[in-house]
Amino acid sequence: MRKLIIVWGAMAAIVLSACSRTPSVAQPTAPATQEPTSTITVIEMPTAPVLSPYPAPTDGAYPAPDQVTPEPTSEINEATMKAMSDLARQKLAEELEIPVDQIQVVMADPTYWSDASLGCPQPGMTYQQVVTPGYRITLVVGNDLYVYHTDTVQTVVRCQQ
């Protein structure tokens, strides 16, 4: 199961890197004698591929166009990614006591967490052992980066790693 999660994560990273635009890097204009300063470049949030939680049928049989198929209860898609990114921004704004508009999304990567802890287990807690779709969201305030883990519904946690 862990290999499957790693393979899905690698595939998602490849798709995202292939689809994302390469950010332009400004050439330094300062004389060569000055030390370069480190800055964080905020790039446009990449579009996540739509991944279905239902595997394709192996016998090639798909439902007829007029046949109703069940909708997944949670899925990874662009609208969900934006909603969870907004929730992460709101949570960070509350933690830092700053306006939400001072927080920018640097990256939002779709992922599958190995359990309901979303990759951030707390000591003494037990979690449902179920693969949980969600996102790893990286936010920036000034020069500080913050990473949040989410599901696709409402849970947003900041891992203290």
Backbone as CSV, one residue per row, in Angstrom:
resi,resn,N_x,N_y,N_z,CA_x,CA_y,CA_z,C_x,C_y,C_z
1,MET,0.818,-1.179,0.000,0.000,0.000,0.000,0.867,1.250,0.000
2,ARG,1.945,1.224,0.798,2.855,2.365,0.877,3.488,2.628,-0.492
3,LYS,3.832,1.527,-1.228,4.423,1.709,-2.558,3.436,2.377,-3.491
4,LEU,2.147,2.001,-3.370,1.124,2.602,-4.204,1.018,4.094,-3.928
5,ILE,1.081,4.466,-2.670,1.008,5.887,-2.306,2.222,6.634,-2.856
6,ILE,3.385,6.017,-2.750,4.609,6.653,-3.260,4.523,6.810,-4.772
7,VAL,4.018,5.771,-5.458,3.895,5.828,-6.921,2.915,6.924,-7.307
8,TRP,1.750,6.993,-6.615,0.777,8.056,-6.916,1.364,9.432,-6.665
9,GLY,2.103,9.562,-5.577,2.729,10.848,-5.271,3.735,11.253,-6.331
10,ALA,4.540,10.265,-6.779,5.529,10.554,-7.816,4.839,10.934,-9.123
11,MET,3.746,10.223,-9.446,3.026,10.537,-10.679,2.435,11.937,-10.609
12,ALA,1.871,12.282,-9.458,1.288,13.616,-9.301,2.367,14.689,-9.429
13,ALA,3.535,14.439,-8.842,4.633,15.411,-8.931,5.085,15.589,-10.378
14,ILE,5.158,14.495,-11.130,5.585,14.571,-12.528,4.561,15.349,-13.342
15,VAL,3.268,15.043,-13.131,2.222,15.737,-13.875,2.232,17.218,-13.537
16,LEU,2.343,17.540,-12.247,2.350,18.944,-11.847,3.559,19.691,-12.393
17,SER,4.723,19.038,-12.373,5.906,19.723,-12.877,5.839,19.878,-14.389
18,ALA,5.209,18.944,-15.086,5.091,19.038,-16.534,4.080,20.108,-16.926
19,CYS,3.053,20.309,-16.104,1.992,21.250,-16.432,2.264,22.659,-15.933
20,SER,3.130,22.800,-14.990,3.334,24.127,-14.411,4.274,24.950,-15.272
21,ARG,4.080,26.248,-15.187,4.954,27.155,-15.906,6.234,27.325,-15.116
22,THR,7.319,27.494,-15.816,8.588,27.755,-15.148,8.614,29.223,-14.775
23,PRO,8.775,29.530,-13.487,8.783,30.938,-13.091,10.022,31.632,-13.629
24,SER,9.811,32.865,-14.080,10.963,33.599,-14.579,11.789,34.073,-13.394
25,VAL,13.072,34.024,-13.568,13.984,34.427,-12.500,14.626,35.736,-12.917
26,ALA,14.467,36.735,-12.075,15.045,38.031,-12.375,16.561,37.952,-12.230
27,GLN,17.253,38.515,-13.196,18.711,38.545,-13.146,19.141,39.637,-12.169
28,PRO,20.161,39.361,-11.371,20.597,40.377,-10.413,21.143,41.601,-11.132
29,THR,20.795,42.768,-10.600,21.273,44.016,-11.198,22.348,44.657,-10.335
30,ALA,22.603,44.063,-9.181,23.604,44.617,-8.274,25.007,44.262,-8.770
31,PRO,25.997,45.043,-8.402,27.369,44.716,-8.782,27.768,43.348,-8.236
32,ALA,28.748,42.728,-8.875,29.168,41.378,-8.514,29.790,41.316,-7.121
33,THR,30.166,42.440,-6.555,30.812,42.420,-5.242,29.812,42.265,-4.105
34,GLN,28.518,42.483,-4.370,27.514,42.340,-3.317,27.099,40.878,-3.196
35,GLU,26.780,40.474,-1.971,26.279,39.120,-1.728,24.808,39.090,-2.135
36,PRO,24.360,38.025,-2.832,22.947,37.955,-3.199,22.082,37.741,-1.950
37,THR,20.897,38.325,-1.964,19.968,38.129,-0.858,18.981,37.045,-1.261
38,SER,18.499,36.293,-0.291,17.543,35.241,-0.608,16.140,35.821,-0.571
39,THR,15.366,35.491,-1.574,13.978,35.928,-1.636,13.127,34.730,-2.003
40,ILE,11.866,34.836,-1.717,10.916,33.798,-2.081,10.087,34.336,-3.224
41,THR,10.050,33.594,-4.315,9.256,33.988,-5.463,7.921,33.267,-5.383
42,VAL,6.842,34.025,-5.371,5.509,33.432,-5.326,5.105,33.143,-6.759
43,ILE,4.747,31.884,-6.999,4.336,31.486,-8.337,2.854,31.172,-8.326
44,GLU,2.293,31.101,-9.513,0.888,30.791,-9.645,0.618,29.381,-9.145
45,MET,-0.511,29.178,-8.458,-0.855,27.870,-7.927,-1.114,26.914,-9.089
46,PRO,-0.449,25.738,-9.097,-0.622,24.807,-10.200,-2.008,24.173,-10.169
47,THR,-2.440,23.741,-11.332,-3.714,23.060,-11.437,-3.496,21.581,-11.152
48,ALA,-4.289,21.048,-10.261,-4.157,19.632,-9.900,-4.884,18.774,-10.926
49,PRO,-4.320,17.617,-11.238,-5.032,16.719,-12.127,-6.250,16.151,-11.397
50,VAL,-7.297,15.881,-12.145,-8.481,15.287,-11.552,-8.260,13.790,-11.501
51,LEU,-8.210,13.263,-10.289,-7.992,11.840,-10.094,-9.269,11.225,-9.561
52,SER,-9.737,10.192,-10.189,-10.954,9.540,-9.750,-10.634,8.491,-8.699
53,PRO,-11.434,8.432,-7.621,-11.205,7.393,-6.632,-11.710,6.034,-7.105
54,TYR,-12.369,6.010,-8.277,-12.861,4.758,-8.824,-11.914,4.273,-9.913
55,PRO,-11.370,3.065,-9.809,-10.483,2.569,-10.856,-11.257,2.262,-12.131
56,ALA,-10.581,2.364,-13.257,-11.211,2.037,-14.533,-11.503,0.539,-14.573
57,PRO,-12.625,0.143,-15.182,-12.930,-1.275,-15.246,-11.885,-2.024,-16.064
58,THR,-11.527,-3.207,-15.600,-10.496,-3.983,-16.298,-11.056,-4.726,-17.495
59,ASP,-12.376,-4.940,-17.539,-12.958,-5.664,-18.666,-13.370,-4.726,-19.800
60,GLY,-13.076,-3.425,-19.672,-13.393,-2.460,-20.718,-14.840,-2.020,-20.709
61,ALA,-15.639,-2.496,-19.769,-17.058,-2.159,-19.729,-17.272,-0.883,-18.923
62,TYR,-17.752,0.148,-19.585,-18.093,1.394,-18.919,-19.610,1.514,-18.898
63,PRO,-20.171,2.259,-17.951,-21.628,2.390,-17.914,-22.133,3.132,-19.146
64,ALA,-23.354,2.814,-19.518,-23.992,3.501,-20.645,-24.152,4.972,-20.269
65,PRO,-24.197,5.887,-21.277,-24.292,7.316,-20.980,-25.500,7.692,-20.121
66,ASP,-26.610,6.967,-20.244,-27.789,7.319,-19.461,-27.847,6.596,-18.116
67,GLN,-26.864,5.746,-17.824,-26.828,5.018,-16.562,-26.207,5.899,-15.484
68,VAL,-26.858,5.979,-14.332,-26.375,6.805,-13.237,-25.249,6.057,-12.521
69,THR,-24.133,6.749,-12.315,-23.031,6.175,-11.556,-22.861,6.987,-10.291
70,PRO,-22.467,6.363,-9.192,-22.333,7.119,-7.942,-21.191,8.116,-8.017
71,GLU,-21.402,9.277,-7.424,-20.362,10.300,-7.352,-19.503,10.034,-6.124
72,PRO,-18.204,10.272,-6.218,-17.365,10.103,-5.032,-17.727,11.155,-3.986
73,THR,-17.560,10.805,-2.711,-17.892,11.744,-1.652,-16.818,12.806,-1.480
74,SER,-15.601,12.473,-1.850,-14.533,13.463,-1.809,-13.574,13.144,-2.933
75,GLU,-13.143,14.159,-3.621,-12.212,13.923,-4.707,-11.217,15.064,-4.802
76,ILE,-10.133,14.778,-5.472,-9.097,15.781,-5.665,-9.363,16.469,-6.995
77,ASN,-9.656,17.760,-6.941,-9.877,18.539,-8.152,-9.520,19.998,-7.874
78,GLU,-9.579,20.818,-8.892,-9.143,22.212,-8.761,-10.005,23.010,-7.787
79,ALA,-11.322,22.805,-7.814,-12.204,23.551,-6.916,-11.931,23.181,-5.459
80,THR,-11.750,21.890,-5.192,-11.461,21.450,-3.832,-10.105,21.971,-3.386
81,MET,-9.119,21.951,-4.290,-7.788,22.446,-3.959,-7.854,23.930,-3.579
82,LYS,-8.617,24.716,-4.314,-8.745,26.142,-4.001,-9.440,26.328,-2.657
83,ALA,-10.508,25.579,-2.413,-11.240,25.705,-1.150,-10.348,25.339,0.036
84,MET,-9.575,24.267,-0.075,-8.706,23.859,1.030,-7.541,24.839,1.199
85,SER,-7.057,25.419,0.105,-6.012,26.438,0.199,-6.541,27.669,0.931
86,ASP,-7.778,28.051,0.634,-8.394,29.188,1.317,-8.559,28.909,2.813
87,LEU,-8.966,27.668,3.161,-9.084,27.309,4.577,-7.726,27.378,5.279
88,ALA,-6.674,26.902,4.604,-5.333,26.954,5.192,-4.903,28.406,5.400
89,ARG,-5.187,29.274,4.434,-4.854,30.697,4.572,-5.593,31.318,5.756
90,GLN,-6.880,30.984,5.903,-7.665,31.515,7.017,-7.097,31.050,8.355
91,LYS,-6.729,29.775,8.427,-6.193,29.241,9.683,-4.867,29.919,10.034
92,LEU,-3.982,30.100,9.039,-2.709,30.769,9.301,-2.927,32.232,9.703
93,ALA,-3.874,32.889,9.051,-4.175,34.284,9.397,-4.617,34.387,10.853
94,GLU,-5.431,33.428,11.309,-5.858,33.425,12.710,-4.671,33.163,13.638
95,GLU,-3.809,32.210,13.282,-2.648,31.883,14.119,-1.692,33.065,14.244
96,LEU,-1.449,33.763,13.125,-0.497,34.882,13.118,-1.155,36.217,13.448
97,GLU,-2.495,36.233,13.516,-3.270,37.444,13.767,-2.942,38.531,12.742
98,ILE,-3.048,38.126,11.464,-2.818,39.046,10.348,-3.967,38.892,9.352
99,PRO,-4.142,39.860,8.446,-5.179,39.730,7.418,-4.841,38.595,6.434
100,VAL,-5.872,37.929,5.944,-5.698,36.813,5.008,-4.993,37.266,3.733
101,ASP,-5.223,38.503,3.295,-4.628,38.952,2.040,-3.106,39.117,2.107
102,GLN,-2.512,38.988,3.288,-1.057,39.026,3.413,-0.429,37.640,3.211
103,ILE,-1.264,36.628,3.024,-0.797,35.243,2.882,-1.024,34.800,1.448
104,GLN,0.033,34.249,0.840,-0.081,33.769,-0.534,0.192,32.270,-0.584
105,VAL,-0.498,31.608,-1.504,-0.286,30.179,-1.725,0.873,30.022,-2.700
106,VAL,1.907,29.321,-2.277,3.062,29.058,-3.136,2.822,27.776,-3.928
107,MET,2.273,26.766,-3.252,2.084,25.478,-3.896,0.959,24.724,-3.200
108,ALA,0.216,23.948,-3.966,-0.797,23.048,-3.412,-0.676,21.738,-4.175
109,ASP,-0.134,20.728,-3.509,0.087,19.432,-4.149,-0.956,18.429,-3.689
110,PRO,-1.674,17.807,-4.632,-2.595,16.743,-4.228,-1.793,15.545,-3.731
111,THR,-2.316,14.876,-2.725,-1.624,13.712,-2.175,-2.638,12.779,-1.547
112,TYR,-2.194,11.591,-1.222,-3.012,10.633,-0.483,-2.275,10.326,0.810
113,TRP,-2.875,10.679,1.955,-2.285,10.425,3.265,-2.565,8.983,3.648
114,SER,-1.641,8.359,4.371,-1.771,6.939,4.709,-2.818,6.675,5.785
115,ASP,-3.221,7.708,6.526,-4.275,7.547,7.527,-4.936,8.897,7.780
116,ALA,-5.898,8.926,8.692,-6.667,10.146,8.946,-5.878,11.211,9.708
117,SER,-4.630,10.927,10.093,-3.811,11.958,10.749,-3.269,12.958,9.745
118,LEU,-3.418,12.685,8.471,-2.949,13.558,7.386,-1.433,13.754,7.431
119,GLY,-0.728,12.733,7.881,0.731,12.809,7.939,1.251,13.577,9.144
120,CYS,0.376,13.949,10.071,0.764,14.714,11.259,0.202,14.061,12.517
121,PRO,0.604,12.830,12.829,0.034,12.171,14.014,0.464,12.860,15.307
122,GLN,-0.457,12.940,16.227,-0.194,13.531,17.538,0.029,12.406,18.544
123,PRO,0.972,12.553,19.459,1.224,11.509,20.454,-0.035,11.208,21.271
124,GLY,-0.277,9.924,21.495,-1.412,9.502,22.303,-2.737,9.452,21.572
125,MET,-2.747,9.837,20.307,-3.986,9.832,19.524,-4.011,8.606,18.620
126,THR,-5.210,8.117,18.306,-5.356,7.046,17.333,-6.122,7.602,16.144
127,TYR,-5.837,7.063,14.984,-6.431,7.577,13.749,-6.975,6.426,12.920
128,GLN,-8.030,6.723,12.168,-8.578,5.740,11.257,-7.518,5.364,10.241
129,GLN,-7.320,4.076,10.030,-6.320,3.599,9.079,-6.967,3.476,7.705
130,VAL,-7.147,4.611,7.071,-7.778,4.666,5.759,-7.004,5.680,4.915
131,VAL,-6.762,5.329,3.668,-6.084,6.264,2.769,-6.989,7.478,2.596
132,THR,-6.424,8.656,2.844,-7.196,9.897,2.859,-6.677,10.844,1.786
133,PRO,-7.507,11.181,0.785,-7.067,12.150,-0.217,-6.996,13.547,0.397
134,GLY,-6.063,14.335,-0.088,-5.931,15.697,0.425,-4.850,16.460,-0.301
135,TYR,-4.313,17.477,0.363,-3.327,18.371,-0.244,-2.230,18.717,0.751
136,ARG,-1.041,18.973,0.223,0.064,19.563,0.986,0.161,20.990,0.448
137,ILE,-0.199,21.958,1.301,-0.299,23.353,0.873,0.824,24.158,1.509
138,THR,1.585,24.863,0.673,2.677,25.701,1.153,2.258,27.161,1.010
139,LEU,2.316,27.878,2.130,1.938,29.290,2.171,3.164,30.126,2.497
140,VAL,3.125,31.408,2.102,4.227,32.310,2.406,3.671,33.610,2.971
141,VAL,4.373,34.087,4.021,4.108,35.401,4.607,5.477,36.049,4.736
142,GLY,5.685,37.110,3.975,7.023,37.723,3.964,8.019,36.719,3.418
143,ASN,9.028,36.366,4.228,10.010,35.360,3.817,9.821,34.036,4.548
144,ASP,8.708,33.871,5.249,8.460,32.661,6.024,7.496,31.729,5.297
145,LEU,7.870,30.448,5.225,7.021,29.430,4.617,6.299,28.633,5.699
146,TYR,5.055,28.253,5.415,4.246,27.448,6.320,3.624,26.327,5.497
147,VAL,3.694,25.082,6.018,3.152,23.934,5.302,1.972,23.365,6.079
148,TYR,0.861,23.209,5.383,-0.348,22.646,5.965,-0.707,21.364,5.222
149,HIS,-1.295,20.413,5.952,-1.808,19.184,5.366,-3.326,19.229,5.501
150,THR,-4.036,18.806,4.464,-5.498,18.847,4.498,-6.087,17.538,3.995
151,ASP,-7.384,17.365,4.261,-8.139,16.338,3.564,-8.865,17.074,2.440
152,THR,-9.958,16.538,1.927,-10.691,17.232,0.859,-12.024,17.765,1.347
153,VAL,-12.216,17.789,2.679,-13.504,18.209,3.210,-13.377,19.461,4.067
154,GLN,-12.683,19.340,5.241,-12.622,20.491,6.148,-11.422,20.489,7.073
155,THR,-10.666,19.422,7.115,-9.573,19.330,8.071,-8.302,19.961,7.511
156,VAL,-7.720,20.890,8.273,-6.482,21.582,7.899,-5.573,21.549,9.130
157,VAL,-4.380,20.945,8.992,-3.457,20.892,10.123,-2.076,21.364,9.689
158,ARG,-1.399,22.034,10.604,-0.021,22.469,10.363,0.895,21.516,11.117
159,CYS,1.723,20.809,10.368,2.622,19.847,10.991,3.800,20.578,11.628
160,GLN,4.119,20.225,12.842,5.286,20.775,13.534,6.400,19.747,13.430
161,GLN,7.054,19.689,12.288,8.090,18.667,12.064,9.456,19.218,12.249
